[in-house]
Amino acid sequence: MGALDFLFVVAVILIVLWLLGFVFFNLGAIIWVLLVIAVIIILFRLLSGRRI
């Protein structure tokens, strides 16, 4: 395993940990964003004539 591979693995681990911390810290806001996205998708499908 080369030095670049090791740095890549460390970077990926740090990014994943940062994302997990961000998600759990802002969980309330993320739930609202997901709900808004779901409503937009449902409205788009209704307006385009597809079944839900």
N, C-alpha and C positions, 0 to 999 in steps of 0.2 A: 504494500500500500504506500503510494507516494505521498509527499507532503501536500500536494494539491488535493488529492483525494481526501486526506484527513481534514484539511481546511474546509472542503466542501461539506463533509459530514457534520463538522462542528457548526458551520453556518446553518445548515438545514435544521439541526436540533435547536439552535437558538431561535430561529424563525418560528418553528413550531411552538416552542415554549412561550414566545412572545405573543403569538396568535391566541394560544389558550388563555393566557393571562388577560389579553384584551377582550376575548369573548366572555369570560366569566366576570370581568369587571364591568362590562357594559351589556350584560345579558338582557336587562329590561329594554334597552334601546333596540337591541338586535331583534327581539321578539316583535316589537312594533314594526320594524322595517320589514320583517318577514310577512307579517299580517298584511301590510300595505301592498307588498308585491303579490301576495296571493289574491287579494281583492282585484288588483289591476289585471291579473291573468284571467280571473273568472269573468270580469267585465269584457275583456277583449274576446274571449271565447264566445260569450253570449252575443256580442255585437257582430262577430264574424259568422254567426249562424251555426256554430258547432255545438254539440251537446257537451255538457260538463262531465 
